[in-house]
Amino acid sequence: MIFNQFEEFGNYLWHYEVTGHAMEEALKQVMGKNDRFRGVASATGSGGTIASGDYLKQIFPESKIIASEALQCPTLLENGFGAHRIEGIGDKHVPWVHNVKNTDFVTAIDDNAVVNIARLFNEENGRAYLVEKGVPESTIANLELLGFSGIANVLSCIKVAKYYEMDENDVMITMLTDSMELYRSRMHEMHQEFGQYSEKDAAGDFARYLHGQSTDNMLELTYPERRRVHNLKYYTWVEQQGKTYPEIQDQWYAPNYWTDVQKQADEIDELIVEFNKEVGIS
């Protein structure tokens, strides 16, 4: 049996149940009495992590779910073409397990922003410049936890915060789905291609790609726009992967489709416990 994370609802359920609850716990720890939770941003990838938004929206009904993708391959924005350098975020198709009908926003992130911020966050001159700008050293010490897709997620939060004119009481959340440990070879390639990273490079990247993040290449999804994105599933999943037309229609029109999926978690947990007993795993 071959498991396909793009269509297996175990992927969706894990992030709905585990990631979603973990985010709720984190929000309870950091939010003050005057704070407002505004939304979660996630690269679409396999459609797993963004499922945490379905849980959070049930707890915070006014919150938004933001799907992030690469500007160089704008699948949700412009139906998919091109190539990009933000590894691990998916492209050119919509995962079967992505609940598009519950997605509020799409942001497209320039992969030039991602790779240059990666240098800003990890090069010696980049970190020295961040110290000059007042970034706490405790924060700088943890910047290596942001890999390419993690940086893209953070930039999506910044873009949406600017779009909605958020203030210090508005809270966005995202996940760091990888770290720079996966991208050491990319850093080496950039050294070879662009040379030493200077303080001027750091100042430019800070101004352009962090403070300069704008509200371009974004789309607030209306009902027809969500349906358009959902319909992108058809060629991949019905024409190529054997799903049926009634199935894809149910994902959009059946009122309990996604909540019925969510209710399967307890039953699956019981089956896992039973299986572990049978094979002698305590």
C-alpha positions in Angstrom: 0.0 0.0 0.0 1.4 3.4 -1.0 0.3 6.3 1.2 -0.2 9.6 -0.6 -0.1 12.5 1.9 -1.9 14.8 -0.6 -5.0 12.6 -0.4 -4.9 10.8 2.9 -7.2 12.3 5.4 -4.9 11.0 8.2 -2.7 13.9 7.2 -5.5 16.4 7.5 -6.8 14.9 10.7 -3.4 14.9 12.4 -2.9 18.6 11.9 -6.6 19.4 12.7 -6.4 17.5 16.0 -2.7 17.9 17.0 -1.3 21.0 15.4 -4.6 22.9 15.9 -4.8 22.1 19.6 -1.1 22.9 20.1 -1.7 26.3 18.4 -4.7 27.0 20.7 -2.5 26.2 23.7 0.2 28.5 22.5 -2.3 31.3 21.9 -3.7 31.0 25.4 -0.1 31.4 26.8 0.7 34.6 24.8 -2.5 36.5 24.3 -3.4 39.3 26.6 -7.0 40.3 27.6 -7.1 42.9 24.9 -5.6 40.8 22.2 -7.6 39.4 19.2 -6.7 36.3 17.3 -6.9 37.1 13.6 -5.8 34.1 11.7 -3.3 31.4 10.7 -1.0 31.4 7.7 0.3 28.2 6.1 2.0 27.2 2.9 -0.4 24.8 1.2 2.1 21.9 0.8 0.4 18.6 1.1 -2.7 20.2 2.6 -1.9 19.0 6.1 -0.7 21.9 8.2 -3.3 24.3 6.9 -6.0 22.0 8.4 -5.1 23.4 11.8 -7.0 26.5 10.6 -10.2 24.5 10.4 -9.9 23.8 14.1 -8.9 27.3 15.0 -11.7 28.8 13.1 -14.2 26.7 15.1 -12.7 28.1 18.3 -12.3 31.7 16.9 -15.1 32.0 14.3 -13.9 35.5 13.1 -10.3 34.3 12.3 -9.0 33.8 8.8 -7.2 30.9 7.1 -4.4 32.1 4.8 -2.9 29.8 2.1 0.6 30.8 1.1 2.4 29.8 -2.1 5.3 30.9 -4.2 4.9 33.9 -6.5 7.0 32.1 -9.1 4.5 29.3 -9.3 1.1 30.9 -8.4 -1.2 27.9 -8.4 -4.0 29.2 -6.3 -3.7 32.8 -7.7 -3.3 32.0 -11.3 -4.0 28.3 -11.8 -0.4 27.0 -11.7 2.7 27.4 -13.8 6.4 28.1 -13.4 9.1 26.9 -10.9 10.3 28.2 -7.6 12.9 27.8 -4.9 10.8 27.5 -1.7 11.2 23.7 -1.3 8.5 21.8 0.4 5.4 24.0 -0.1 3.9 22.2 -3.1 2.8 23.6 -6.4 0.8 23.1 -9.6 -2.1 21.2 -7.9 -4.5 21.5 -5.0 -4.3 18.7 -2.5 -7.4 16.6 -2.2 -7.3 17.1 1.6 -7.3 20.9 1.4 -10.6 22.3 2.6 -10.6 25.2 0.1 -14.2 26.3 0.9 -12.9 27.3 4.4 -9.9 29.2 3.1 -10.1 33.0 3.2 -7.0 34.4 1.6 -4.1 33.5 -0.7 -0.7 35.1 -0.5 2.1 34.6 -3.0 5.6 35.0 -1.7 8.6 36.0 -3.9 11.2 33.3 -3.5 13.8 36.0 -3.9 12.5 37.4 -0.6 12.8 34.0 1.0 16.4 33.2 0.0 17.7 36.7 0.8 16.0 36.8 4.2 17.6 33.4 4.8 20.9 35.0 4.3 20.0 38.0 6.5 18.9 35.6 9.3 22.0 33.3 9.1 25.0 35.2 7.8 27.3 36.9 10.3 26.9 40.4 8.8 23.1 39.8 8.6 22.8 39.0 12.3 25.1 41.9 13.2 22.8 44.2 11.3 19.7 42.8 13.1 21.4 43.6 16.5 21.9 47.2 15.3 18.2 47.4 14.5 17.3 46.3 18.1 16.4 42.7 17.5 17.0 40.8 20.8 19.9 38.4 20.7 17.7 35.7 22.1 15.5 36.0 19.0 18.5 36.1 16.7 19.9 32.9 18.2 16.7 31.1 17.2 16.5 32.4 13.6 18.0 29.2 12.2 14.7 27.6 13.1 13.2 29.3 10.1 13.8 27.4 6.9 12.6 28.5 3.5 8.9 27.5 4.0 9.0 28.9 7.6 10.2 32.3 6.3 7.5 32.2 3.6 4.8 31.6 6.3 6.1 34.5 8.4 6.1 36.8 5.3 2.5 35.8 4.7 1.5 36.9 8.2 3.2 40.2 7.6 1.4 40.8 4.3 -2.0 39.9 5.8 -1.4 42.1 8.9 -0.7 45.0 6.6 -3.7 44.3 4.4 -6.1 44.3 7.4 -4.2 47.2 9.1 -3.6 45.2 12.2 -2.2 46.7 15.4 -0.3 45.4 18.5 -3.4 43.7 19.8 -4.0 41.6 16.7 -2.4 38.1 16.8 -1.4 36.0 13.8 0.0 32.5 14.1 2.0 30.3 11.8 4.2 27.2 11.9 7.9 26.8 11.2 7.7 23.7 9.1 11.4 23.4 8.5 14.8 24.8 9.7 17.9 26.0 8.0 19.5 22.6 8.7 17.9 21.5 5.4 19.3 24.4 3.4 23.0 24.5 4.1 23.8 23.6 0.5 21.6 26.5 -0.6 23.6 28.9 1.5 26.8 27.5 -0.1 25.3 28.0 -3.6 24.5 31.6 -2.8 28.0 32.2 -1.6 29.3 30.9 -4.9 26.8 32.9 -7.0 26.7 36.2 -5.1 29.8 36.3 -3.0 30.3 37.5 0.6 27.2 38.8 2.3 27.9 42.4 3.3 26.4 44.8 5.8 25.0 46.7 2.8 23.3 43.5 1.6 21.8 43.1 5.0 20.5 46.6 5.1 19.0 46.3 1.7 17.3 42.9 2.4 15.9 44.2 5.7 14.4 47.3 4.1 13.1 45.6 1.0 11.9 42.2 2.1 10.9 42.7 5.7 9.9 46.4 6.2 9.1 46.6 2.5 6.6 43.7 2.4 3.5 45.0 0.6 0.0 43.9 -0.1 0.6 43.0 -3.7 0.2 39.4 -5.0 -2.7 38.6 -2.6 -6.3 37.6 -3.0 -9.1 37.7 -0.5 -11.2 34.8 -1.6 -14.9 35.4 -2.5 -17.2 32.5 -2.8 -16.6 32.2 -6.6 -12.9 32.5 -6.1 -12.9 29.7 -3.6 -15.0 27.5 -6.0 -12.5 28.3 -8.8 -9.6 27.1 -6.6 -11.5 24.0 -5.5 -12.3 23.2 -9.1 -8.5 23.0 -9.8 -8.6 19.7 -8.0 -10.6 18.1 -10.8 -7.8 17.5 -13.4 -5.4 16.0 -10.8 -7.8 14.0 -8.7 -10.7 13.0 -11.0 -8.9 12.8 -14.4 -5.6 11.4 -13.1 -6.0 9.9 -9.6 -9.3 8.0 -9.8 -11.5 10.2 -7.6 -15.1 10.5 -8.8 -17.1 13.5 -9.9 -19.6 13.0 -7.0 -16.8 12.9 -4.5 -15.4 16.3 -5.6 -18.9 17.7 -5.7 -19.5 16.5 -2.1 -16.3 18.2 -0.9 -17.9 21.5 -2.0 -21.7 21.0 -1.6 -22.2 18.3 1.1 -22.7 20.4 4.3 -21.1 17.8 6.6 -18.3 16.5 4.4 -15.4 18.1 6.4 -17.0 17.8 9.9 -17.7 14.1 9.2 -14.0 13.7 8.4 -13.1 15.5 11.6 -15.3 13.1 13.6 -13.2 10.1 12.5 -10.3 10.9 14.8 -11.5 9.0 17.8 -12.4 5.9 15.8 -9.0 5.9 14.1 -7.2 6.3 17.5 -9.1 3.2 18.7 -8.0 1.2 15.6 -4.4 2.3 16.2 -4.5 1.1 19.8 -6.0 -2.2 18.7 -3.4 -2.6 16.0 -0.5 -1.9 18.4 -1.8 -4.5 20.8 -2.0 -7.1 18.0 1.7 -6.5 17.0 2.9 -6.2 20.5 3.6 -2.5 20.7 2.7 -1.1 24.1 
